[in-house]
Amino acid sequence: QVQLVESGGGLVQTGGSLRLSCAASGRTFSSYTMGWFRQAPGKEREFVATISPYGRSTYYAESVKGRFTISRDNAKNTFYLQMSSLKPEDTAVYYCAVRTRGLPSSRDLADFGSWGQGTQVTVSS
């Protein structure tokens, strides 16, 4: 089973950038589609982005498309979320996860598992 640990969150001003990292244990990391999700206070956890096992396919939520970039380095068992042009509405706890079932393009939380502990991103106005 893959175990995930997020890092890189913090406080940033509107328009700023952050890069989140998700380090994975396990020798089969490169076999999995990986995803980022986020949960703002009082809201449900929502899809942000996913990346296919070798990075050939990526999917984004409309709210982050053009501002966020998901990538991965299978040699380091790590994948990333580069966030630019951040807005206050991006404030949330960000989680990484492994797709365990469903279609490669799935955005359904139920298709993901091995959730990390989350990292807080706060964007000040």
Solvent accessible surface area in square Angstrom, and as a share of the most:
residue,aa,sasa,rsa
1,Q,192,0.85
2,V,6,0.04
3,Q,128,0.57
4,L,11,0.06
5,V,89,0.51
6,E,6,0.02
7,S,58,0.38
8,G,37,0.36
9,G,29,0.28
10,G,30,0.29
11,L,132,0.66
12,V,23,0.13
13,Q,138,0.61
14,T,72,0.42
15,G,51,0.49
16,G,21,0.20
17,S,60,0.38
18,L,36,0.18
19,R,133,0.48
20,L,0,0.00
21,S,24,0.16
22,C,0,0.00
23,A,51,0.39
24,A,12,0.09
25,S,50,0.33
26,G,35,0.34
27,R,241,0.88
28,T,73,0.42
29,F,1,0.00
30,S,31,0.20
31,S,75,0.48
32,Y,63,0.24
33,T,3,0.02
34,M,0,0.00
35,G,0,0.00
36,W,0,0.00
37,F,0,0.00
38,R,16,0.06
39,Q,61,0.27
40,A,23,0.18
41,P,114,0.72
42,G,91,0.87
43,K,139,0.59
44,E,153,0.69
45,R,63,0.23
46,E,80,0.36
47,F,19,0.08
48,V,0,0.00
49,A,0,0.00
50,T,0,0.00
51,I,5,0.03
52,S,19,0.12
53,P,35,0.22
54,Y,142,0.54
55,G,30,0.29
56,R,208,0.76
57,S,42,0.27
58,T,55,0.32
59,Y,69,0.26
60,Y,35,0.13
61,A,16,0.12
62,E,133,0.60
63,S,65,0.42
64,V,1,0.00
65,K,107,0.45
66,G,81,0.77
67,R,35,0.13
68,F,6,0.02
69,T,75,0.43
70,I,5,0.03
71,S,47,0.31
72,R,33,0.12
73,D,43,0.22
74,N,39,0.20
75,A,103,0.80
76,K,138,0.58
77,N,41,0.21
78,T,17,0.10
79,F,0,0.00
80,Y,29,0.11
81,L,0,0.00
82,Q,67,0.30
83,M,0,0.00
84,S,38,0.25
85,S,61,0.39
86,L,1,0.00
87,K,81,0.34
88,P,54,0.34
89,E,120,0.54
90,D,0,0.00
91,T,32,0.18
92,A,1,0.01
93,V,41,0.24
94,Y,0,0.00
95,Y,32,0.12
96,C,0,0.00
97,A,0,0.00
98,V,3,0.02
99,R,47,0.17
100,T,86,0.50
101,R,142,0.52
102,G,48,0.46
103,L,130,0.65
104,P,75,0.47
105,S,46,0.29
106,S,14,0.09
107,R,107,0.39
108,D,80,0.41
109,L,59,0.29
110,A,59,0.46
111,D,18,0.09
112,F,12,0.05
113,G,15,0.15
114,S,30,0.19
115,W,78,0.27
116,G,9,0.09
117,Q,115,0.51
118,G,11,0.11
119,T,17,0.10
120,Q,86,0.38
121,V,0,0.00
122,T,47,0.27
123,V,8,0.04
124,S,40,0.26
125,S,130,0.84
